[in-house]
Amino acid sequence: MVSEAIDTETAGNRSELGRNLTHGMLDTLGRAIVTGRYEQRPFPTEAEIAKAHGVSRSVTREAVKMLTAKGLVSARPRQGTVVQPAGNWNLFDTDVLRWLLERKFSVELLRHFNQLRIAIEPEAAALAATFHTEADMAAIRAGLERMEAAEDGDGDPLDADIAFHVAILRASHNPFYAQFQMVVATALRTSIRFTNRIKGRSANVEDHAAVADAIEARDVEGARVAMRRIIGDVLELIAAE
């Protein structure tokens, strides 16, 4: 029975999927996979998914193709679509990261995020100190100003902090570092909520200003050390949990 093949929490009608049916279907199925709905049951067929959600087979087929590209499922001869082990998932895909974060909160996952950040962002800051333009510096300063304003209640401190870090990644003028901006933003969104809860305050603006000052002064090592200090502080808080 279709009702048995699709979890009732996963199933929904067209209105629940939003206007973009394919991406709505992708989000529904991707979240179900990552949160473990199919750990003990087979993944449904395209026909079962289409019928349960009231969408066309073409919508379902396209959503499954997108899941395949993200490493969440694979099609096998005579076996149909099979959910892949978590080790095969594309963890740099922002949808996968978002679904992972919708699972039960994991300090371990948060630690992994920040271990990735400390491998990337200090070097991005060092590159920004070397290669930044006036426009790059203006964007970094704008992010810092937003952080300062948010401390006084004007604006979202989380969005301001993310804007600051993303501006530095872009200022590195390395396209590979710049590609990490969505991953870093996702990691930051979780990390900042966690540290705010523990510390009872937003990010330390002075520490961020030290990074900006070093970049502006073209102090490569100073920028690297200042950024490492910010992320190291987060890792220390995580270790204490």
C-alpha positions as CSV (number, residue, x, y, z in Angstrom):
1,M,0.0,0.0,0.0
2,V,1.2,3.5,-0.8
3,S,0.1,4.7,2.7
4,E,2.5,2.1,4.2
5,A,5.4,3.0,1.8
6,I,5.3,6.8,2.6
7,D,5.6,8.0,6.2
8,T,2.5,10.0,7.1
9,E,4.8,12.9,8.3
10,T,6.5,12.9,4.9
11,A,3.4,12.7,2.8
12,G,1.5,15.8,1.9
13,N,-0.6,17.4,-0.8
14,R,0.4,19.8,-3.5
15,S,-0.3,22.9,-1.4
16,E,2.2,21.8,1.3
17,L,5.0,21.7,-1.3
18,G,4.7,25.3,-2.3
19,R,4.6,26.8,-5.7
20,N,7.8,25.2,-6.9
21,L,6.7,21.6,-6.9
22,T,10.1,20.1,-7.8
23,H,12.0,21.9,-5.1
24,G,9.2,21.3,-2.7
25,M,9.4,17.6,-3.4
26,L,13.1,17.7,-3.2
27,D,13.0,19.3,0.2
28,T,10.4,16.9,1.5
29,L,12.2,13.8,0.4
30,G,15.7,15.1,1.3
31,R,14.6,16.0,4.8
32,A,13.0,12.6,5.2
33,I,16.2,10.8,4.1
34,V,18.6,12.8,6.2
35,T,16.4,12.6,9.3
36,G,16.3,8.8,9.1
37,R,12.8,8.1,7.9
38,Y,14.1,5.4,5.5
39,E,16.7,3.8,7.7
40,Q,14.4,0.8,8.3
41,R,12.2,0.9,5.1
42,P,12.8,0.9,1.4
43,F,12.7,4.2,-0.5
44,P,9.4,4.5,-2.3
45,T,9.0,4.2,-6.1
46,E,8.5,7.3,-8.2
47,A,4.9,6.1,-8.8
48,E,4.3,5.8,-5.0
49,I,5.8,9.2,-4.4
50,A,3.8,10.9,-7.2
51,K,0.5,9.4,-5.9
52,A,1.1,10.1,-2.3
53,H,2.0,13.8,-2.9
54,G,-0.4,14.4,-5.8
55,V,2.3,15.5,-8.2
56,S,3.3,14.3,-11.7
57,R,5.8,11.6,-12.4
58,S,8.0,14.2,-14.1
59,V,8.2,16.3,-10.9
60,T,9.0,13.2,-8.9
61,R,11.6,12.0,-11.4
62,E,13.4,15.4,-11.4
63,A,13.4,15.6,-7.6
64,V,14.9,12.1,-7.4
65,K,17.6,13.1,-9.9
66,M,18.5,16.1,-7.7
67,L,18.7,13.8,-4.7
68,T,21.0,11.6,-6.7
69,A,23.3,14.5,-7.5
70,K,23.5,15.3,-3.8
71,G,24.6,11.7,-3.1
72,L,21.5,10.8,-1.0
73,V,20.2,8.1,-3.3
74,S,21.3,5.9,-6.2
75,A,19.4,3.9,-8.8
76,R,20.3,0.3,-9.1
77,P,19.2,-2.2,-11.7
78,R,16.2,-4.3,-10.5
79,Q,16.5,-2.6,-7.0
80,G,15.1,0.8,-7.8
81,T,16.1,3.9,-5.9
82,V,18.2,3.1,-2.8
83,V,19.1,5.5,0.0
84,Q,22.9,5.9,0.3
85,P,25.0,5.7,3.5
86,A,25.6,9.1,5.1
87,G,29.3,8.8,4.1
88,N,28.2,9.2,0.4
89,W,26.2,12.4,1.0
90,N,27.6,15.7,-0.4
91,L,28.2,17.6,2.8
92,F,29.2,20.7,0.9
93,D,25.6,20.9,-0.5
94,T,23.8,23.6,1.5
95,D,20.5,21.6,1.3
96,V,22.1,18.6,2.8
97,L,23.7,20.7,5.5
98,R,20.4,22.3,6.3
99,W,18.6,18.9,6.5
100,L,21.4,17.6,8.8
101,L,20.9,20.6,11.1
102,E,17.1,19.8,11.3
103,R,18.0,16.5,13.0
104,K,18.5,16.4,16.7
105,F,21.1,19.0,17.6
106,S,24.6,17.5,17.6
107,V,27.5,19.1,19.3
108,E,29.7,16.7,17.3
109,L,28.4,18.1,14.0
110,L,28.9,21.6,15.3
111,R,32.5,20.7,16.1
112,H,33.0,19.3,12.6
113,F,31.7,22.5,11.1
114,N,34.1,24.6,13.0
115,Q,37.0,22.4,12.4
116,L,36.3,23.0,8.7
117,R,36.0,26.7,9.3
118,I,39.3,26.9,11.1
119,A,40.9,25.2,8.2
120,I,39.5,27.7,5.7
121,E,38.7,31.1,7.2
122,P,42.1,32.0,8.7
123,E,43.8,31.4,5.3
124,A,41.0,33.3,3.6
125,A,41.7,36.2,5.9
126,A,45.4,36.0,5.1
127,L,44.7,36.0,1.4
128,A,42.3,39.0,1.9
129,A,45.1,40.8,3.6
130,T,47.2,40.4,0.5
131,F,44.7,40.8,-2.3
132,H,41.7,42.9,-1.0
133,T,40.5,45.9,-3.0
134,E,38.9,49.1,-1.7
135,A,35.5,47.6,-2.5
136,D,36.4,44.4,-0.6
137,M,37.5,46.4,2.4
138,A,34.3,48.5,2.3
139,A,32.2,45.3,2.4
140,I,34.2,43.9,5.4
141,R,33.8,47.2,7.2
142,A,30.1,47.3,6.4
143,G,29.7,43.9,7.9
144,L,31.6,45.1,11.0
145,E,29.4,48.2,11.3
146,R,26.3,46.0,11.0
147,M,27.6,43.9,13.9
148,E,28.2,47.0,16.0
149,A,24.7,48.3,15.2
150,A,23.2,45.0,16.0
151,E,24.8,45.1,19.5
152,D,22.7,48.2,20.1
153,G,19.6,46.5,18.9
154,D,19.6,47.8,15.3
155,G,19.5,44.7,13.0
156,D,20.1,41.0,13.3
157,P,23.5,40.1,14.9
158,L,23.5,36.7,13.2
159,D,23.0,38.1,9.7
160,A,25.6,40.8,10.4
161,D,28.2,38.3,11.5
162,I,27.6,36.1,8.5
163,A,28.0,39.2,6.2
164,F,31.3,40.0,7.8
165,H,32.7,36.5,7.3
166,V,31.4,36.1,3.8
167,A,32.9,39.4,2.8
168,I,36.3,38.1,3.9
169,L,35.9,34.9,1.9
170,R,35.1,37.0,-1.2
171,A,38.0,39.4,-0.5
172,S,40.4,36.4,-0.7
173,H,40.0,36.6,-4.5
174,N,40.3,32.9,-4.6
175,P,37.3,31.3,-6.3
176,F,37.7,28.1,-4.3
177,Y,37.5,29.9,-1.0
178,A,34.6,32.0,-2.3
179,Q,32.7,28.8,-3.1
180,F,32.7,28.0,0.6
181,Q,30.6,31.0,1.5
182,M,27.3,29.2,1.7
183,V,28.8,26.3,3.7
184,V,30.4,28.8,6.1
185,A,27.2,30.8,6.3
186,T,25.3,27.6,7.2
187,A,28.0,26.6,9.8
188,L,28.0,30.1,11.2
189,R,24.2,30.2,11.6
190,T,24.4,27.1,13.8
191,S,27.6,28.0,15.6
192,I,26.5,31.5,16.5
193,R,23.2,30.3,17.9
194,F,25.0,27.8,20.0
195,T,27.7,30.3,21.3
196,N,25.1,32.9,22.0
197,R,23.2,30.5,24.1
198,I,26.3,29.5,26.1
199,K,27.8,33.0,26.3
200,G,24.6,34.9,26.6
201,R,25.8,37.5,24.1
202,S,26.5,38.0,20.4
203,A,29.9,37.6,18.8
204,N,32.8,39.7,20.1
205,V,32.9,42.7,17.9
206,E,36.4,43.7,19.1
207,D,37.8,40.3,17.9
208,H,36.2,40.8,14.5
209,A,37.5,44.4,14.3
210,A,41.0,43.0,14.9
211,V,40.6,40.8,11.8
212,A,39.4,43.7,9.7
213,D,42.2,46.0,10.9
214,A,44.8,43.3,10.1
215,I,43.4,42.8,6.6
216,E,43.3,46.6,6.0
217,A,46.9,46.9,7.1
218,R,47.8,44.0,4.8
219,D,49.1,42.2,7.9
220,V,48.9,38.6,6.5
221,E,49.9,36.8,9.7
222,G,48.0,39.1,11.9
223,A,44.8,38.5,9.9
224,R,45.4,34.7,10.0
225,V,45.9,34.7,13.8
226,A,43.0,37.0,14.6
227,M,40.6,34.9,12.6
228,R,41.9,31.7,14.1
229,R,41.3,33.2,17.5
230,I,37.6,33.8,16.8
231,I,37.0,30.2,15.6
232,G,39.2,28.7,18.3
233,D,37.0,30.4,20.9
234,V,34.0,28.6,19.5
235,L,35.9,25.2,19.5
236,E,36.8,25.8,23.1
237,L,33.2,26.4,24.0
238,I,32.1,23.3,22.2
239,A,34.8,21.2,23.9
240,A,33.5,22.4,27.3
241,E,30.0,21.1,26.6
